[in-house]
Amino acid sequence: MKITFVKKILADGSPCRKCGDVIARLEESGQMARIDEVLVADERDSTSAGMVLAAEHNVDRAPFFVVENDDGTVNVYTVYFKFVKEVLEQKTEEKEELKEILDQNPDLDFL
């Protein structure tokens, strides 16, 4: 399995806040050792490796993970906690996963 992590640089040159949060979580938990490749999606450069990969997989948010499985299948994760649970097989809190989904989709709300 190959895991690629894509972080974003905003149009003003600053790092994506959410990407920084995810990097901190990966480093604090020791999960960064499981990441094979880190790419940058630079909003100022549509040909940056991360932007090209995002276009290839129709991803419109960062950070995200591309997991290439040994059987040739590819899965894309835009929710960190779902990635941790399904790929790294580590326990996550459902409320953290739901909060991340809501943060990424402001048009959604609780019923």
Secondary structure, 3 states (H helix, E strand, C coil): CEEEEEEEECCCCCECHHHHHHHHHHHHHCHHHHCCEEEEEECCCCCCHHHHHHHHCCCCCCCEEEEECCCCCEEEECCHHHHHHHCCCCCCCHHHHHHHHHHHCCCCCCC
